[in-house]
Amino acid sequence: MLYLLGFLYLDFAGRADYLLTHGRYVASRSEDHFEVQLYWTKNFFAEVYHSRRSGRNEQINALTEEPDFTAYLDQISLENLQIQ
């Protein structure tokens, strides 16, 4: 299990793989021509920018500051974050 700093050192493919393996999808929002998907791990949140134009994931960012979930509020359920 990585902490935020370890995730930040991963390349794009490493970040994608880590989120697929350890992340839990929470919600999505629209921003310009992207669908931005919010993922939660036990140690941090991350956003995946999926381009509607190219059909590819273009960017993966860890949320390093205090997250602002305002754009996600209508979709977020705390039940989605339960640890199994």
VOGU-3710 file (C-alpha; in Angstrom, 3 decimals, decimal comma):
1> mlyllgflyl> 0,000/0,000/0,000  1,489/3,313/-1,098  1,295/6,627/0,627  0,812/9,839/-1,307  4,517/10,552/-1,844  5,133/7,096/-3,309  2,183/7,531/-5,677  3,521/10,894/-6,851  6,799/9,242/-7,890  5,045/6,689/-10,120
11> dfagradyll> 4,845/7,267/-13,860  1,465/7,428/-15,634  1,233/3,654/-16,166  2,211/2,991/-12,554  -0,443/5,377/-11,259  -3,095/3,804/-13,482  -2,136/0,309/-12,363  -2,116/1,329/-8,707  -5,601/2,845/-8,911  -6,945/-0,208/-10,733
21> thgryvasrs> -5,515/-2,485/-8,061  -5,974/-0,432/-4,879  -8,378/2,388/-5,740  -12,093/2,529/-5,311  -14,186/4,570/-7,743  -16,216/7,220/-5,911  -17,811/9,589/-8,440  -17,265/11,547/-11,643  -17,754/15,084/-12,913  -17,416/16,953/-16,203
31> edhfevqlyw> -14,689/19,497/-16,887  -14,236/20,878/-20,410  -13,933/17,820/-22,693  -12,967/15,508/-19,825  -14,836/13,156/-17,568  -12,950/13,453/-14,277  -13,210/10,300/-12,186  -12,543/10,451/-8,444  -10,850/7,458/-6,796  -10,144/6,794/-3,127
41> tknffaevyh> -7,354/4,717/-1,653  -6,785/4,192/2,050  -4,274/7,060/2,092  -5,369/9,654/-0,489  -7,775/10,618/-3,270  -6,859/10,804/-6,960  -8,545/12,110/-10,104  -8,334/10,468/-13,522  -8,952/12,772/-16,499  -10,621/10,746/-19,254
51> srrsgrneqi> -10,823/12,559/-22,604  -14,158/12,237/-24,358  -12,449/13,250/-27,614  -9,720/10,621/-27,656  -11,394/8,039/-25,413  -8,182/7,781/-23,377  -7,079/8,613/-19,878  -4,913/11,702/-20,300  -3,894/12,611/-16,758  -3,866/11,136/-13,249
61> nalteepdft> -3,461/13,516/-10,320  -3,298/12,817/-6,614  -5,124/15,387/-4,534  -2,300/16,858/-2,488  -4,158/19,785/-0,952  -7,315/19,607/1,128  -9,804/18,212/-1,410  -12,795/20,262/-2,547  -15,522/17,752/-3,304  -18,175/20,341/-4,172
71> ayldqislen> -18,398/19,171/-7,792  -18,943/15,580/-6,618  -21,375/16,124/-3,733  -24,494/14,995/-5,568  -22,849/11,621/-6,308  -20,752/10,813/-3,236  -22,018/8,228/-0,783  -19,995/7,375/2,298  -21,111/3,767/1,846  -18,847/3,643/-1,238
81> lqiq> -15,840/4,217/1,009  -16,414/1,316/3,384  -13,347/-0,818/3,854  -13,995/-4,444/3,072
//
